[in-house]
Amino acid sequence: MKKIIAILCAAILGMGAASAQVDKGDFAVGANFIYGSGIKNFGVGARIQYTPIDHVRGEFGMNYFFQKDYVNMWDMNLNAEYLVNLYQQRLYIYPIVGLSYARSTFDADKFFKDHGIEGDKDKFNDNAFGLNLGAGVEYKLSNHWGVTLEYRHSIMKDLDQGVFGIGANYKF
């Protein structure tokens, strides 16, 4: 019990010590490797981050999930993150709140062709807007490089899914 209280106290003290590593005007780009629980497949993503005020970072990201069972999917996200320093301006945690747009495409032509069915078929698309909720951890390797581990849940009609990601950022 004493260890838990000590860890909580250290975390609370660390929250008040957020510092120069997350300052107004910071700009970064990043890439990540992802897994979508709804589509049950892996993908890749890219993001641009900007810190308009100290400790609050805005992020625009795009993710592409590899084709599986004749379905392609991609999403775009606009998120806000509040970075909390946990350890010496190197280790941060952050909640994620934002908006998402996703598009999935079923390639019926390829499906029918692969299954020996004659005729021209089309692609069927599904689009959805939704809300993102999640959390992440970032570790600064240097003044420019950081690595991240994130979980974001996109709440959407018919395309609801959790997205796990591991990535790297480069801060200018």
TORNU-395599 format. One line per 3 residues: their letters; for each residue x, z, y of N, C-alpha, C, CB. Coordinates in steps of 0.05 Angstrom, whole numbers. Glycine has a CB too. Layout:
BEGIN
A	X,Z,Y,X,Z,Y,X,Z,Y,X,Z,Y  ...
END
This chain:
BEGIN
MKK	16,0,-24,0,0,0,17,0,25,-19,24,0  40,15,24,58,16,47,70,-11,53,80,37,43  76,-26,32,87,-53,35,67,-71,49,96,-65,9
IIA	42,-70,41,21,-87,53,18,-80,82,-6,-83,38  17,-55,89,15,-46,117,39,-56,133,12,-15,119  63,-54,122,87,-63,135,86,-93,140,112,-55,119
ILC	77,-108,120,75,-137,123,55,-144,145,68,-150,96  32,-131,145,11,-136,165,22,-130,193,-14,-120,159  36,-107,196,47,-100,222,67,-121,231,60,-72,220
AAI	85,-130,213,105,-150,220,91,-176,229,123,-155,196  70,-183,214,55,-208,221,42,-206,249,34,-214,200  30,-183,255,17,-179,281,38,-179,303,2,-152,281
LGM	61,-165,299,82,-166,319,93,-194,323,105,-147,311  95,-209,301,104,-237,303,85,-255,319,108,-248,276  59,-249,317,40,-265,332,45,-263,362,12,-256,325
GAA	53,-240,371,57,-236,400,84,-248,409,56,-207,406  100,-256,390,127,-265,398,130,-296,397,147,-253,379  108,-310,398,110,-340,398,128,-348,421,82,-353,399
SAQ	144,-369,417,165,-373,437,170,-402,443,190,-361,428  194,-407,452,203,-432,463,201,-456,444,230,-430,472  198,-452,419,196,-474,400,170,-489,401,201,-464,372
VDK	150,-477,414,123,-490,416,115,-489,445,102,-476,397  127,-505,461,122,-505,490,105,-528,499,148,-504,505  93,-524,522,78,-546,535,96,-570,538,67,-536,563
GDF	85,-594,531,100,-618,534,114,-628,509,119,-616,555  115,-611,488,128,-619,463,114,-643,451,129,-596,443  129,-662,440,119,-686,428,133,-690,402,122,-711,447
AVG	118,-696,380,130,-700,354,115,-722,339,130,-674,338  129,-733,319,117,-752,300,123,-741,272,127,-781,304  106,-748,253,111,-739,226,99,-756,205,100,-711,223
ANF	106,-751,181,96,-765,157,90,-744,136,116,-787,147  71,-750,119,64,-731,97,55,-745,72,43,-712,107  58,-731,51,49,-739,24,25,-722,19,72,-736,2
IYG	2,-734,10,-23,-719,9,-37,-722,-19,-42,-728,30  -55,-704,-24,-73,-706,-47,-101,-700,-38,-64,-687,-70  -120,-717,-43,-148,-713,-36,-164,-704,-60,-160,-739,-25
SGI	-177,-681,-58,-192,-669,-80,-218,-685,-86,-198,-640,-75  -229,-697,-66,-254,-713,-71,-249,-739,-85,-268,-717,-45  -229,-754,-75,-222,-779,-88,-204,-775,-112,-209,-797,-67
KNF	-193,-751,-115,-176,-744,-137,-152,-763,-140,-192,-744,-164  -139,-767,-117,-116,-785,-116,-97,-778,-94,-126,-814,-113  -72,-789,-96,-51,-784,-77,-51,-805,-55,-24,-783,-91
GVG	-37,-799,-34,-35,-818,-12,-12,-810,7,-61,-820,3  -10,-825,29,10,-820,49,-4,-819,76,32,-842,49  9,-806,95,-2,-804,122,19,-804,143,-19,-779,124
ARI	11,-808,168,28,-807,191,13,-793,213,37,-836,200  28,-780,231,15,-765,252,32,-765,278,9,-736,243  18,-761,300,30,-757,326,20,-731,337,23,-781,346
QYT	38,-714,347,30,-688,357,39,-685,386,42,-666,339  22,-671,401,29,-665,429,19,-637,435,16,-686,449  35,-622,450,28,-595,458,21,-594,487,52,-575,452
PID	-5,-595,494,-14,-596,522,-10,-569,536,-43,-604,524  -12,-547,521,-8,-520,532,8,-504,511,-35,-505,539  23,-484,520,39,-468,501,23,-460,477,50,-444,515
HVR	35,-464,453,24,-455,427,0,-471,417,17,-426,429  -11,-488,433,-34,-504,424,-26,-533,422,-59,-501,444  -28,-544,398,-19,-571,392,-43,-589,384,2,-571,369
GEF	-43,-612,396,-63,-632,388,-49,-652,369,-74,-647,413  -65,-662,350,-53,-680,330,-73,-703,324,-46,-665,304  -62,-727,324,-77,-750,314,-63,-759,289,-78,-773,336
GMN	-78,-762,267,-65,-770,242,-82,-791,228,-61,-746,225  -68,-807,212,-81,-826,195,-71,-823,166,-77,-856,205  -88,-824,147,-81,-821,119,-92,-844,103,-91,-794,107
YFF	-76,-853,83,-85,-874,65,-82,-864,37,-69,-901,70  -104,-865,22,-104,-856,-6,-101,-881,-23,-130,-841,-14  -83,-880,-43,-77,-903,-60,-103,-911,-75,-54,-896,-79
QKD	-105,-937,-82,-128,-946,-96,-131,-934,-124,-127,-977,-99  -155,-926,-131,-161,-915,-157,-189,-922,-164,-157,-883,-157  -193,-932,-189,-219,-940,-198,-233,-959,-179,-237,-915,-203
YVN	-218,-978,-168,-228,-999,-150,-237,-988,-123,-251,-1013,-163  -229,-964,-116,-237,-952,-90,-211,-948,-74,-252,-925,-95  -212,-957,-49,-192,-951,-28,-205,-932,-9,-182,-978,-14
MWD	-188,-914,3,-199,-896,23,-177,-890,43,-209,-869,10  -186,-887,68,-168,-878,90,-184,-861,109,-155,-902,105  -170,-844,124,-184,-828,144,-167,-826,169,-191,-801,133
MNL	-180,-820,191,-167,-814,217,-176,-786,225,-174,-836,239  -158,-771,236,-164,-743,244,-154,-737,272,-153,-724,223  -170,-722,286,-162,-712,312,-165,-682,311,-179,-724,336
NAE	-143,-667,310,-143,-638,305,-130,-623,327,-130,-632,278  -137,-597,329,-124,-578,346,-113,-556,328,-144,-566,368  -89,-547,335,-75,-526,320,-64,-505,339,-52,-539,302
YLV	-66,-480,332,-55,-458,348,-32,-446,331,-76,-436,355  -7,-451,340,16,-442,325,23,-413,331,40,-460,332  26,-397,310,33,-369,312,60,-365,299,11,-351,298
NLY	79,-354,314,106,-349,305,106,-326,285,125,-344,328  116,-330,262,119,-308,242,148,-298,240,109,-317,216  167,-316,244,195,-308,240,214,-324,257,202,-312,210
QQR	227,-311,276,249,-321,293,245,-350,303,274,-320,277  221,-357,312,215,-383,323,222,-405,303,230,-387,349  221,-399,277,226,-419,257,202,-423,238,251,-412,241
LYI	188,-401,232,165,-402,214,139,-397,229,169,-381,191  121,-416,227,95,-414,241,72,-418,221,94,-436,263  50,-405,227,25,-411,213,6,-421,235,13,-386,198
YPI	-14,-437,226,-33,-447,246,-59,-454,232,-21,-472,260  -81,-447,246,-107,-457,237,-110,-486,247,-131,-439,248  -127,-501,233,-133,-529,240,-163,-532,243,-122,-549,217
VGL	-170,-543,266,-198,-549,272,-199,-577,285,-212,-527,291  -217,-594,275,-218,-621,287,-240,-638,276,-193,-634,282  -238,-664,283,-257,-684,275,-244,-704,257,-269,-698,300
SYA	-260,-716,239,-250,-736,220,-269,-760,218,-246,-723,193  -257,-783,213,-272,-807,207,-259,-818,182,-271,-828,230  -275,-823,161,-265,-834,136,-280,-859,128,-267,-813,114
RST	-265,-877,114,-277,-901,104,-267,-906,76,-270,-926,123  -286,-910,58,-279,-916,30,-291,-944,24,-290,-895,10  -277,-959,8,-285,-986,1,-283,-990,-29,-267,-1007,15
FDA	-305,-999,-41,-306,-1005,-69,-303,-1035,-71,-333,-995,-82  -283,-1045,-86,-277,-1073,-89,-292,-1084,-113,-246,-1078,-92  -318,-1092,-108,-335,-1101,-130,-324,-1127,-142,-363,-1105,-120
DKF	-313,-1145,-125,-303,-1171,-135,-281,-1166,-156,-292,-1188,-111  -262,-1149,-150,-241,-1143,-168,-251,-1129,-194,-219,-1125,-155  -271,-1111,-190,-283,-1097,-213,-296,-1117,-232,-303,-1076,-203
FKD	-312,-1135,-221,-326,-1154,-238,-307,-1174,-251,-347,-1169,-222  -287,-1182,-236,-266,-1201,-246,-251,-1187,-270,-247,-1209,-224  -243,-1162,-266,-228,-1148,-287,-245,-1143,-312,-218,-1121,-276
HGI	-272,-1142,-309,-290,-1137,-331,-303,-1162,-342,-311,-1117,-323  -293,-1186,-333,-303,-1211,-344,-331,-1219,-335,-302,-1210,-373  -340,-1209,-313,-367,-1215,-303,-364,-1238,-282,-381,-1190,-290
EGD	-380,-1259,-285,-379,-1282,-268,-393,-1277,-241,-392,-1306,-281  -384,-1293,-221,-398,-1293,-196,-381,-1279,-174,-425,-1279,-198  -388,-1286,-149,-375,-1274,-126,-389,-1248,-119,-374,-1293,-102
KDK	-374,-1228,-116,-385,-1202,-108,-371,-1194,-82,-381,-1180,-130  -380,-1174,-69,-370,-1165,-44,-357,-1138,-46,-393,-1165,-23  -347,-1129,-24,-336,-1102,-22,-358,-1084,-10,-310,-1100,-6
FND	-361,-1060,-20,-381,-1042,-10,-366,-1019,5,-398,-1030,-32  -374,-1014,29,-361,-995,46,-379,-970,51,-352,-1007,73  -366,-947,54,-380,-923,62,-364,-910,84,-383,-904,38
NAF	-377,-904,106,-364,-892,129,-376,-864,134,-366,-910,155  -360,-846,144,-370,-819,150,-354,-806,172,-370,-801,124  -368,-791,188,-355,-773,208,-359,-745,199,-368,-777,237
GLN	-339,-728,206,-341,-701,197,-324,-682,212,-334,-699,168  -324,-657,202,-309,-635,215,-286,-627,197,-328,-611,220  -263,-622,208,-240,-612,193,-236,-582,199,-214,-627,202
LGA	-231,-567,178,-224,-539,179,-201,-535,160,-248,-520,173  -180,-520,168,-158,-516,150,-137,-497,162,-145,-542,142  -114,-497,149,-91,-481,158,-65,-494,148,-94,-452,147
GVE	-44,-487,161,-18,-498,154,5,-478,160,-13,-523,169  28,-485,149,52,-470,153,74,-491,161,61,-454,127  89,-484,181,111,-502,189,137,-486,190,105,-516,216
YKL	158,-497,180,184,-485,181,203,-504,196,196,-478,153  215,-494,218,233,-510,234,261,-510,221,234,-499,263  270,-533,213,297,-535,201,318,-536,223,299,-560,184
SNH	311,-547,246,329,-549,269,312,-552,294,349,-574,266  325,-558,317,309,-562,341,292,-587,340,328,-564,365  298,-605,322,283,-630,320,267,-633,295,302,-654,322
WGV	276,-622,273,263,-626,247,248,-602,237,283,-634,226  224,-607,225,208,-586,213,194,-597,188,188,-574,233  188,-579,170,173,-586,146,146,-571,146,189,-580,119
TLE	125,-583,135,99,-571,136,86,-571,108,81,-586,156  68,-552,105,51,-550,82,23,-543,93,61,-528,61  3,-561,87,-23,-558,99,-46,-561,79,-27,-578,121
YRH	-68,-549,86,-93,-554,72,-114,-558,93,-101,-530,52  -129,-581,91,-150,-587,110,-174,-595,93,-142,-610,129  -197,-583,100,-222,-591,86,-239,-607,106,-237,-566,76
SIM	-245,-631,98,-262,-649,114,-291,-646,104,-252,-678,113  -308,-637,121,-336,-633,115,-351,-658,125,-348,-607,127  -359,-675,105,-373,-700,112,-395,-705,91,-353,-724,112
KDL	-414,-721,100,-435,-729,81,-424,-749,61,-460,-741,96  -426,-743,35,-418,-760,13,-387,-764,10,-430,-787,16  -371,-755,29,-342,-758,26,-327,-731,30,-332,-779,46
DQG	-341,-710,26,-330,-683,29,-306,-679,11,-352,-661,23  -283,-670,22,-260,-666,5,-239,-648,19,-247,-692,-3  -223,-635,2,-200,-621,12,-176,-639,10,-196,-595,-5
VFG	-158,-636,30,-134,-652,30,-110,-633,32,-134,-673,54  -93,-634,11,-68,-619,11,-46,-637,20,-63,-607,-18  -28,-627,37,-6,-644,46,20,-629,49,-14,-656,72
IGA	41,-644,44,68,-634,49,82,-655,65,84,-627,22  96,-647,87,107,-668,104,130,-659,121,86,-678,122  139,-676,138,161,-671,156,154,-681,184,187,-685,146
NYK	164,-667,205,160,-674,233,186,-678,246,142,-653,247  187,-696,266,210,-699,283,201,-694,311,224,-727,280  212,-674,325,204,-668,353,224,-680,372,203,-637,357
F	214,-694,392,231,-707,412,238,-687,434,217,-731,424
END
